[in-house]
Amino acid sequence: MAATARGGGKAVKIEPLARRRRENVSPMSERTQADIAQSVQVQLASDLKAKLAAIIDATVARDRDSASSEFEALVARLHEVFRAPAADGKHVRDQLAESLFPRLKSAFRKLFDQTSWIDPLKCAENLLGLIVAVDTCGEFADAVQQVVEEGGGGHGRDAFSFAGLTDFISVEEVLQLLGAGKHTGCLTLESATNHIEVYLSQGRLAFLNPRAVLRRVFPTRDAMGGREIPERMLQSAAKAFEKSGVPIAVSLHQHGFLRENEVREACKLLGVEVLVEFLHEPEPSTFCYRRVLDLPDFAIKYDLRVGITPFLLEGSKRLDDMSNMRRVFPDPDQPLRMQTDAFVRLGDLNLTPMEIKMLAGLNEGVSPRQLAQRVGLPMFETYQTLVRFAREGVVVPPGGLGALVGLAVTAEENLQSAFDLLDANDDEREVSNALDKAFGVDDPFNELNRSDES
């Protein structure tokens, strides 16, 4: 409110101090901000120009180390510009930047070896195209962020989801991302041969719901036999999944094949085998994640409570074991041959009913893949049995006998290998101690201590 004062017979209007400050200072402040913004843009352009020139010079000179170093500096500068601060958590720009920029570095190292980059003009065009692509990605990320925040149907952030191909972001990276963020929702993976729904609860694997299972035979507790799912029951379970998403293990329980106390372990066995196959899938698969506030009843009732890190470690170990076994049987479609004296050697083996069933197929010259389909076991377990037969001289190993040396594929063999390694370390320690005593040193550590004290 303005005040008035009288002096010399005239009324003088006194404006408030704050108002006069706003009128006088605000225009100057706006001009100052505009000047600062323009100065920042000029500095950024100059900085990027210098970095691009340094990269071109190093690339044309074929100086790989300098070019890589300059390119990493450019990527770091673009990363700073690309990232956008978000007051309400991590911005879509930031999530895209975390995946995009590390891949730019590896892509540059591959492109550096191309002869076309020797031409300075071609190199400059490619680098400028890179900056334009980054700017386009920034605009795309802002559009995605707006859709996420507005959300269809008024759900906003609760409806957030993302999708992609596993040749850009692997299944392992997606699972680690969701686990680290303690997310609750459903990750759907689909390949040319299978489909699985992965339900997560606070970053843990809560339930795995595959469309098709890899086994028809469940192992029994005595490990000597197995229970085979009737074909009609398996088809009925597959129809229930397609119609209403009922898990196959739950359908098998409803049909009386599984008891109530067996359902959770059956869900874990069937689901983990399929999810591990997606980890090893050579062809790109699609994935889609959607946030789910309330998990389905079956995911809550039969919560697997499996940590993502232990699962990935087990999956990695299984991948290594499978790679080792593939050295013995490189081609899963190559017909298997039995040794000439196979039946003589079989007389000394203690075989399970499943192994006897597999031998019947081997006698017909089937391939490992055909054998797995015939007996109803996953490829991993089929290969384990074939490796055992190859060791016992029953099956001819196409990869040669040398591929069997040091191969451990069962839990017992892995434990034995660990104990053997410990024994070897103990033996080396004993040899070292014997040498020390031979040279008059009873305890080398005490000898060192005495020399230090002196």
C-alpha positions in Angstrom: 0.0 0.0 0.0 1.3 3.4 -0.9 1.8 6.1 1.7 1.5 9.9 1.4 3.4 12.7 3.1 2.8 16.4 3.1 5.6 18.9 2.6 5.5 22.5 1.5 1.8 22.2 0.9 2.1 19.4 -1.6 1.2 15.7 -1.2 4.1 13.5 -2.0 3.3 9.8 -2.9 5.8 7.4 -1.3 6.0 4.0 -3.0 6.9 0.9 -0.9 10.6 0.0 -1.0 9.9 -3.6 -2.1 7.8 -2.5 -5.0 10.4 -0.1 -6.2 13.0 -2.9 -6.0 10.9 -5.2 -8.0 10.3 -2.7 -10.7 13.9 -1.7 -10.9 15.6 -5.0 -10.4 13.4 -7.6 -12.1 14.0 -6.5 -15.7 17.8 -6.3 -15.0 17.6 -9.8 -13.5 15.8 -11.3 -16.5 18.4 -9.8 -18.8 21.1 -11.2 -16.7 19.6 -14.6 -16.7 19.3 -14.5 -20.5 22.9 -13.4 -20.8 24.0 -16.2 -18.6 22.1 -18.8 -20.5 23.5 -17.5 -23.8 27.0 -17.6 -22.3 26.5 -21.2 -21.2 25.3 -22.2 -24.7 28.4 -20.5 -26.3 30.7 -22.2 -23.8 29.1 -25.6 -24.4 29.3 -25.2 -28.2 33.0 -24.2 -27.9 33.7 -27.1 -25.6 32.0 -29.7 -27.8 33.7 -28.2 -30.9 37.2 -28.6 -29.2 36.4 -32.1 -28.1 35.2 -33.1 -31.6 38.3 -31.7 -33.2 40.5 -33.6 -30.8 38.7 -36.8 -31.6 38.9 -36.3 -35.4 42.6 -35.6 -35.2 43.3 -38.7 -33.1 41.1 -40.9 -35.3 42.7 -39.8 -38.5 46.1 -40.3 -36.9 44.9 -43.8 -35.9 45.9 -43.1 -32.3 43.4 -45.4 -30.6 44.2 -44.5 -27.0 44.0 -40.8 -27.5 40.8 -41.1 -29.6 39.2 -43.3 -26.9 40.2 -40.9 -24.2 38.9 -37.9 -26.0 35.6 -39.7 -26.9 35.1 -40.7 -23.2 35.5 -37.0 -22.3 33.0 -36.0 -24.9 30.5 -38.7 -23.6 31.0 -37.4 -20.1 30.2 -33.9 -21.2 27.1 -35.0 -23.1 26.1 -37.0 -20.1 26.1 -33.9 -18.0 24.0 -32.0 -20.5 21.7 -34.9 -21.2 20.8 -35.6 -17.5 17.9 -33.6 -16.2 17.4 -33.0 -12.4 14.1 -34.4 -11.1 12.6 -33.3 -7.8 10.4 -36.4 -7.4 12.9 -39.2 -8.0 14.9 -40.5 -10.9 14.0 -39.0 -14.3 13.4 -41.0 -17.4 16.3 -39.1 -19.0 18.6 -40.4 -16.2 17.5 -44.0 -16.7 18.0 -43.7 -20.4 21.4 -42.1 -19.9 22.6 -44.9 -17.6 21.9 -47.5 -20.4 22.8 -45.3 -23.4 26.2 -43.7 -22.7 28.2 -46.8 -21.6 27.1 -48.4 -24.9 28.3 -45.4 -26.9 31.8 -45.9 -25.6 31.9 -49.6 -26.6 30.3 -48.7 -30.0 33.0 -46.1 -30.7 35.8 -48.6 -30.0 34.3 -51.0 -32.6 33.7 -48.2 -35.2 37.3 -46.9 -34.7 38.6 -50.0 -36.5 36.5 -49.3 -39.6 38.6 -47.8 -42.4 35.9 -45.3 -43.4 36.7 -43.3 -40.3 40.1 -42.4 -41.7 38.4 -39.8 -43.8 38.1 -36.6 -41.6 34.8 -35.6 -43.3 33.3 -39.0 -42.7 34.5 -39.0 -39.1 33.0 -35.6 -38.5 29.7 -36.6 -40.0 29.5 -39.7 -37.8 30.3 -37.7 -34.6 27.8 -35.0 -35.4 25.2 -37.6 -36.1 26.0 -39.0 -32.6 25.2 -35.6 -31.0 22.0 -35.2 -33.0 21.0 -38.7 -31.9 21.6 -37.9 -28.3 19.6 -34.7 -28.6 16.8 -36.7 -30.2 16.9 -39.3 -27.4 16.6 -36.4 -24.9 13.4 -35.2 -26.6 12.0 -38.7 -26.7 12.8 -39.2 -23.0 11.0 -36.0 -22.2 7.9 -37.2 -24.1 8.0 -40.5 -22.3 8.3 -38.7 -19.0 5.3 -36.6 -19.8 3.2 -39.7 -20.7 4.4 -41.5 -17.5 3.5 -38.5 -15.2 0.1 -37.9 -16.9 -0.6 -41.6 -17.3 -3.6 -43.0 -19.2 -6.7 -43.5 -17.1 -5.4 -41.2 -14.3 -3.0 -43.8 -12.9 0.1 -41.6 -13.3 3.3 -43.2 -12.1 1.5 -46.3 -10.8 1.0 -47.3 -14.5 4.7 -47.0 -15.3 6.1 -49.7 -17.5 8.9 -50.3 -20.0 9.7 -52.8 -22.7 12.4 -53.7 -25.1 14.6 -56.4 -26.7 17.2 -58.4 -24.8 19.8 -57.8 -27.5 20.0 -54.2 -26.1 19.3 -54.8 -22.4 19.9 -58.4 -21.3 17.5 -60.3 -19.0 20.2 -60.2 -16.3 20.4 -56.4 -16.4 16.6 -56.0 -16.4 16.3 -58.3 -13.3 19.1 -56.5 -11.5 17.5 -53.2 -12.2 14.1 -54.3 -10.8 15.8 -56.0 -7.9 17.9 -53.0 -6.9 14.8 -50.8 -7.1 12.8 -53.1 -4.9 10.0 -53.1 -7.5 6.7 -55.0 -7.3 5.2 -55.9 -10.6 5.2 -58.3 -13.5 8.0 -58.8 -16.0 6.8 -60.7 -19.1 9.4 -62.4 -21.3 8.6 -63.8 -24.7 10.7 -65.7 -27.3 9.9 -67.6 -30.4 9.4 -70.8 -28.4 8.1 -69.8 -24.9 6.6 -67.1 -22.7 6.9 -66.5 -19.0 5.4 -64.1 -16.5 7.9 -63.2 -13.7 6.1 -61.7 -10.7 8.3 -59.6 -8.3 7.6 -58.5 -4.8 9.9 -55.9 -3.3 12.6 -56.9 -5.7 12.4 -60.6 -5.1 11.1 -63.4 -7.4 7.7 -64.1 -6.0 6.3 -66.3 -8.7 7.2 -67.7 -12.2 4.4 -68.5 -14.6 5.6 -70.1 -17.8 3.3 -70.9 -20.7 5.1 -74.2 -21.6 7.2 -76.3 -19.2 10.5 -78.1 -20.1 9.8 -81.3 -18.3 7.0 -83.9 -18.1 8.7 -85.9 -15.4 8.9 -84.8 -11.7 11.8 -86.3 -9.7 10.9 -88.3 -6.6 12.5 -88.0 -3.2 14.4 -91.3 -3.6 15.9 -90.0 -6.9 15.4 -93.5 -8.4 12.3 -92.8 -10.3 9.9 -90.1 -11.5 6.3 -89.2 -11.9 5.3 -88.4 -15.5 2.5 -85.9 -16.1 -0.3 -87.5 -18.3 -0.4 -85.8 -21.7 -4.2 -85.1 -21.4 -3.6 -83.4 -18.0 -0.7 -81.3 -19.5 -2.9 -80.2 -22.4 -5.7 -79.2 -20.0 -3.3 -77.1 -17.9 -2.0 -75.4 -21.1 -5.5 -74.4 -22.1 -6.2 -73.1 -18.6 -3.1 -70.9 -18.8 -4.1 -69.5 -22.3 -7.7 -68.9 -21.2 -7.3 -67.3 -17.7 -3.6 -67.3 -16.9 -3.8 -70.1 -14.3 -0.3 -71.4 -13.6 0.4 -74.9 -14.9 1.5 -76.2 -11.5 -1.7 -74.9 -9.9 -3.8 -76.7 -12.6 -1.8 -79.9 -12.0 -2.8 -79.6 -8.3 -6.4 -79.0 -9.2 -6.3 -82.2 -11.4 -4.9 -84.2 -8.5 -1.4 -84.7 -9.9 0.3 -82.6 -7.2 -0.5 -82.4 -3.5 -1.0 -79.1 -1.8 2.5 -79.2 -0.1 4.1 -79.9 -3.4 2.8 -76.9 -5.4 5.3 -74.3 -4.3 8.3 -76.5 -5.1 6.7 -77.5 -8.4 6.2 -73.9 -9.3 9.8 -73.1 -8.5 11.2 -76.1 -10.4 9.1 -75.5 -13.6 9.5 -71.7 -13.6 13.2 -71.5 -12.8 14.0 -73.9 -15.6 12.2 -71.8 -18.1 13.6 -68.5 -16.8 17.2 -69.9 -17.0 16.5 -70.8 -20.6 15.7 -67.1 -21.3 19.1 -66.2 -19.7 20.8 -68.5 -22.2 18.6 -67.8 -25.2 20.9 -66.8 -28.1 18.1 -65.1 -30.1 16.7 -61.8 -28.9 13.6 -62.0 -26.8 11.1 -59.3 -25.9 10.4 -58.1 -22.4 7.8 -55.9 -20.9 7.5 -54.7 -17.3 4.4 -53.2 -15.7 3.9 -52.1 -12.1 1.4 -54.1 -10.2 0.1 -52.8 -6.9 -1.7 -56.1 -6.0 -0.1 -59.4 -7.0 -2.4 -62.3 -8.1 -3.7 -64.6 -5.4 -1.5 -67.5 -6.6 1.6 -65.3 -6.4 0.8 -64.4 -2.8 -0.2 -67.9 -1.7 2.8 -69.7 -3.3 5.4 -66.9 -2.9 8.8 -68.4 -3.9 10.8 -65.8 -2.0 13.8 -66.2 -4.3 16.4 -63.5 -4.3 17.5 -62.2 -7.7 21.2 -62.3 -7.0 21.2 -66.0 -5.8 19.1 -66.9 -8.9 21.5 -65.1 -11.3 24.5 -66.8 -9.7 22.9 -70.2 -10.0 21.9 -69.4 -13.6 25.4 -68.4 -14.4 26.8 -71.6 -12.9 24.3 -73.7 -14.9 25.4 -71.8 -18.1 29.0 -72.7 -17.4 28.1 -76.4 -16.7 26.1 -76.5 -19.9 29.0 -75.0 -21.9 31.3 -77.6 -20.5 28.9 -80.5 -21.4 28.4 -79.1 -24.9 32.1 -79.6 -25.5 31.4 -83.4 -25.1 28.3 -83.3 -27.3 28.7 -80.1 -29.4 25.7 -80.6 -31.7 22.4 -81.3 -29.9 20.9 -82.6 -33.2 23.7 -85.1 -34.0 22.6 -88.7 -33.7 24.2 -90.5 -30.7 26.2 -93.8 -31.1 26.8 -96.4 -28.5 30.1 -98.1 -27.9 30.6 -101.5 -29.3 31.0 -103.0 -25.8 28.3 -100.8 -24.3 26.1 -103.7 -23.0 29.1 -105.3 -21.3 29.8 -102.1 -19.4 26.2 -101.6 -18.5 26.3 -104.7 -16.4 28.4 -102.9 -13.8 26.2 -99.8 -13.6 23.4 -99.1 -11.1 20.8 -97.5 -13.4 17.7 -95.6 -12.5 14.4 -96.3 -14.4 14.8 -93.0 -16.2 18.4 -93.9 -17.3 17.1 -97.3 -18.6 14.4 -95.4 -20.6 17.1 -93.2 -22.0 19.2 -96.2 -23.1 16.3 -97.5 -25.1 16.3 -94.3 -27.1 20.1 -94.3 -27.5 19.9 -97.8 -29.0 17.7 -96.2 -31.8 20.3 -93.6 -32.7 18.4 -90.4 -31.6 20.0 -87.0 -31.0 20.3 -85.4 -27.6 17.4 -83.0 -28.4 15.2 -85.9 -29.5 16.1 -87.8 -26.4 15.2 -85.0 -24.1 11.8 -84.7 -25.8 11.2 -88.4 -25.7 11.9 -88.9 -22.0 10.4 -85.6 -20.9 13.5 -84.0 -19.3 15.2 -80.6 -19.9 18.3 -80.5 -22.0 20.4 -79.8 -19.0 19.5 -83.0 -17.2 19.7 -85.0 -20.4 23.2 -83.8 -21.0 24.2 -84.7 -17.5 23.1 -88.3 -18.0 24.8 -88.5 -21.4 28.1 -87.2 -19.9 27.9 -90.0 -17.3 27.3 -92.6 -20.0 30.2 -91.2 -22.0 32.5 -91.5 -18.9 31.4 -95.1 -18.3 32.1 -96.0 -21.9 28.5 -96.5 -23.0 28.2 -93.6 -25.5 30.7 -92.3 -28.0 31.5 -88.7 -27.1 31.6 -86.7 -30.4 33.8 -84.1 -28.7 36.5 -86.7 -27.8 37.6 -88.2 -24.6 39.7 -85.2 -23.8 36.5 -83.1 -23.3 35.6 -85.3 -20.3 38.8 -84.6 -18.3 38.1 -82.5 -15.3 34.4 -82.1 -16.1 32.2 -81.8 -13.0 28.5 -81.5 -13.8 26.7 -82.8 -10.6 26.6 -81.2 -7.2 28.6 -84.1 -5.7 31.3 -83.7 -8.4 31.5 -80.0 -7.8 32.0 -80.5 -4.1 34.6 -83.2 -4.7 36.5 -80.8 -7.0 36.4 -78.1 -4.3 37.8 -80.6 -1.7 40.5 -81.8 -4.2 41.5 -78.1 -4.6 41.8 -77.7 -0.9 43.8 -80.9 -0.6 46.1 -79.6 -3.3 46.7 -76.4 -1.4 47.5 -78.3 1.7 49.9 -80.4 -0.2 51.7 -77.3 -1.6 51.9 -75.9 2.0 53.4 -79.2 3.2 56.0 -79.1 0.5 56.9 -75.5 1.3 57.3 -76.3 5.0 59.5 -79.3 4.2 61.8 -77.1 2.0 62.0 -74.5 4.8 63.0 -77.2 7.3 65.6 -78.6 4.9 67.2 -75.1 4.7 67.2 -74.7 8.4 64.1 -72.5 8.8 61.7 -74.1 11.2 59.1 -71.4 10.9 59.6 -68.8 8.2 57.2 -66.3 9.7 59.0 -66.4 13.1 62.3 -66.1 11.3 61.1 -63.0 9.5 59.8 -61.6 12.8 63.2 -62.1 14.5 65.0 -60.5 11.6 62.7 -57.5 11.9 63.3 -57.2 15.6 67.0 -57.3 15.1 
